[in-house]
Amino acid sequence: MKNQLCIPSVGLGFWKIPNASTAELSVQAAKLGYRHFDCASDYGNEPEVGQGIEKILQDGLCRREELWVTSKLWNTFHRKEHVRLACERSLKDLRLDYLDLYLIHFPIALAYVPFEHRYPAGWYFDPESAPPKMIPDPVSIGETWEAMERLVEAGLVRNIGVSNFGVSLIRDLLSYARIRPGVLQVESHPYLTQTKLLRYCQQEQIAFTAFSPLGAPSYVSLGMAKASESVLEQPDVQKIAQQVGRTPAQVVLRWGIQRGTSVIPKTQTVQRLGENLRLHDFELTEQQMATIGQFDRGQRFNDPGAFCEQAFGCYYPIYE
Ligand SMILES: NC(=O)c1ccc[n+]([C@@H]2O[C@H](COP(=O)([O-])OP(=O)(O)OC[C@H]3O[C@@H](n4cnc5c(N)ncnc54)[C@H](OP(=O)(O)O)[C@@H]3O)[C@@H](O)[C@H]2O)c1
């Protein structure tokens, strides 16, 4: 990152990890060498990640300063008076006194939902209303960013950044930011290489983290992708996996780090924790990198412009 800090290139993503296994999985991950946890209030499991982190530190598996913990500001907390409340809640749940990184989760501001009504609030304003609706709130990114900057000044977070932003929004943000975004986190995998966005971030020295780095598998259980669509099933990926003596998942994740992004694969399968982390003792050739890059077809699985309308009755495109 521009400020000379280093974000570990492989992290564990916590979206959809069941609450009951989250604490133990965090500890197992730390034992295997994970030093980067990608969390968010929206994932609904920060209290359990916090239990895991407490045990990791108590057992001396690593020191706090060796651990990189990211959390994300949810859409219902974009107003300046709510940003610090949301951050403090994540800190309390994670049992930390600072975050390494706090991201604006989406460039989508929704009507405020107080903690006592529902937490995490999710996308609906009121799930009991008929029909339940997502209610956008006209808050500028500038207002939210200024409140994010105050979190750094207050020592609650070390770095701030953005997620699901494109070049135009970042360019605008950089025109007024007193504290620059250190990280952009976006969906990226061989079907969505985001080559121009990555190049722009490299030019601006904004670290790039790829979410859903394995592509389709995360979206199969949500009915948003078919298992057969997985890049891990592509014969060319399987052939490269055979050539390097690794699994298809390791090949795809290695491609991610070798092109200069960090990756945050999620797994709740203990055997896969080690598999997804062991990426630094082999390399892909230029030819193998190019072969995987050729799968790009601009396919986005996580698109509010599609799922908000289907699931929450609100057409809300952000990338167009
Ligand atoms: N900023 C954002 O808006 C945003 C959006 C989405 C995700 N994220 C972050 O990015 C993280 C990762 O993204 P993701 O969870 O969507 O997708 P992902 O990590 O690309 O894929 C997870 C899926 O792949 C499977 N898997 C994991 N390792 C595997 C392996 N070695 N071989 C075969 N299958 C494997 C998992 O199954 P098992 O669990 O059963 O092993 C799960 O179904 C999230 O957890 C979250 O932290 C951020």
Ligand as a Chemical Component Dictionary entry (heavy atoms), coordinates in Angstrom:
data_LIG
# 
_chem_comp.id                   LIG 
_chem_comp.type                 NON-POLYMER 
_chem_comp.pdbx_formal_charge   0 
_chem_comp.three_letter_code    LIG 
# 
loop_
_chem_comp_atom.comp_id 
_chem_comp_atom.atom_id 
_chem_comp_atom.alt_atom_id 
_chem_comp_atom.type_symbol 
_chem_comp_atom.charge 
_chem_comp_atom.model_Cartn_x 
_chem_comp_atom.model_Cartn_y 
_chem_comp_atom.model_Cartn_z 
_chem_comp_atom.pdbx_ordinal 
LIG N1  N1  N 0  -17.059 -6.653  -0.498 1  
LIG C1  C1  C 0  -18.063 -7.384  -0.917 2  
LIG O1  O1  O 0  -19.124 -6.876  -1.345 3  
LIG C2  C2  C 0  -17.934 -8.872  -0.897 4  
LIG C3  C3  C 0  -18.833 -9.664  -1.636 5  
LIG C4  C4  C 0  -18.648 -11.050 -1.631 6  
LIG C5  C5  C 0  -17.633 -11.615 -0.910 7  
LIG N2  N2  N 1  -16.787 -10.814 -0.165 8  
LIG C6  C6  C 0  -15.688 -11.403 0.647  9  
LIG O2  O2  O 0  -14.934 -12.294 -0.154 10 
LIG C7  C7  C 0  -14.897 -13.571 0.452  11 
LIG C8  C8  C 0  -14.773 -14.655 -0.596 12 
LIG O3  O3  O 0  -15.798 -14.578 -1.543 13 
LIG P1  P1  P 0  -16.975 -15.656 -1.626 14 
LIG O4  O4  O 0  -17.198 -16.254 -0.303 15 
LIG O5  O5  O -1 -18.104 -14.976 -2.294 16 
LIG O6  O6  O 0  -16.427 -16.696 -2.701 17 
LIG P2  P2  P 0  -15.158 -17.639 -2.896 18 
LIG O7  O7  O 0  -14.229 -17.530 -1.771 19 
LIG O8  O8  O 0  -14.660 -17.377 -4.268 20 
LIG O9  O9  O 0  -15.818 -19.074 -2.950 21 
LIG C9  C9  C 0  -16.338 -19.720 -1.812 22 
LIG C10 C10 C 0  -16.959 -21.019 -2.284 23 
LIG O10 O10 O 0  -15.948 -21.869 -2.848 24 
LIG C11 C11 C 0  -15.842 -23.071 -2.110 25 
LIG N3  N3  N 0  -14.405 -23.364 -1.956 26 
LIG C12 C12 C 0  -13.523 -22.757 -1.130 27 
LIG N4  N4  N 0  -12.303 -23.286 -1.271 28 
LIG C13 C13 C 0  -12.410 -24.255 -2.212 29 
LIG C14 C14 C 0  -11.480 -25.161 -2.767 30 
LIG N5  N5  N 0  -10.197 -25.179 -2.388 31 
LIG N6  N6  N 0  -11.934 -26.026 -3.713 32 
LIG C15 C15 C 0  -13.211 -26.014 -4.107 33 
LIG N7  N7  N 0  -14.141 -25.174 -3.606 34 
LIG C16 C16 C 0  -13.738 -24.294 -2.657 35 
LIG C17 C17 C 0  -16.528 -22.804 -0.785 36 
LIG O11 O11 O 0  -17.092 -23.981 -0.259 37 
LIG P3  P3  P 0  -16.839 -24.468 1.261  38 
LIG O12 O12 O 0  -17.009 -23.301 2.161  39 
LIG O13 O13 O 0  -17.890 -25.495 1.444  40 
LIG O14 O14 O 0  -15.454 -25.030 1.304  41 
LIG C18 C18 C 0  -17.601 -21.799 -1.176 42 
LIG O15 O15 O 0  -18.720 -22.461 -1.717 43 
LIG C19 C19 C 0  -16.217 -13.604 1.254  44 
LIG O16 O16 O 0  -16.258 -14.622 2.211  45 
LIG C20 C20 C 0  -16.210 -12.222 1.828  46 
LIG O17 O17 O 0  -15.326 -12.134 2.926  47 
LIG C21 C21 C 0  -16.913 -9.466  -0.182 48 
# 
loop_
_chem_comp_bond.comp_id 
_chem_comp_bond.atom_id_1 
_chem_comp_bond.atom_id_2 
_chem_comp_bond.value_order 
_chem_comp_bond.pdbx_ordinal 
LIG N1  C1  SING 1  
LIG C1  O1  DOUB 2  
LIG C1  C2  SING 3  
LIG C2  C3  SING 4  
LIG C2  C21 DOUB 5  
LIG C3  C4  DOUB 6  
LIG C4  C5  SING 7  
LIG C5  N2  DOUB 8  
LIG N2  C6  SING 9  
LIG N2  C21 SING 10 
LIG C6  O2  SING 11 
LIG C6  C20 SING 12 
LIG O2  C7  SING 13 
LIG C7  C8  SING 14 
LIG C7  C19 SING 15 
LIG C8  O3  SING 16 
LIG O3  P1  SING 17 
LIG P1  O4  DOUB 18 
LIG P1  O5  SING 19 
LIG P1  O6  SING 20 
LIG O6  P2  SING 21 
LIG P2  O7  DOUB 22 
LIG P2  O8  SING 23 
LIG P2  O9  SING 24 
LIG O9  C9  SING 25 
LIG C9  C10 SING 26 
LIG C10 O10 SING 27 
LIG C10 C18 SING 28 
LIG O10 C11 SING 29 
LIG C11 N3  SING 30 
LIG C11 C17 SING 31 
LIG N3  C12 SING 32 
LIG N3  C16 SING 33 
LIG C12 N4  DOUB 34 
LIG N4  C13 SING 35 
LIG C13 C14 SING 36 
LIG C13 C16 DOUB 37 
LIG C14 N5  SING 38 
LIG C14 N6  DOUB 39 
LIG N6  C15 SING 40 
LIG C15 N7  DOUB 41 
LIG N7  C16 SING 42 
LIG C17 O11 SING 43 
LIG C17 C18 SING 44 
LIG O11 P3  SING 45 
LIG P3  O12 DOUB 46 
LIG P3  O13 SING 47 
LIG P3  O14 SING 48 
LIG C18 O15 SING 49 
LIG C19 O16 SING 50 
LIG C19 C20 SING 51 
LIG C20 O17 SING 52 
# 
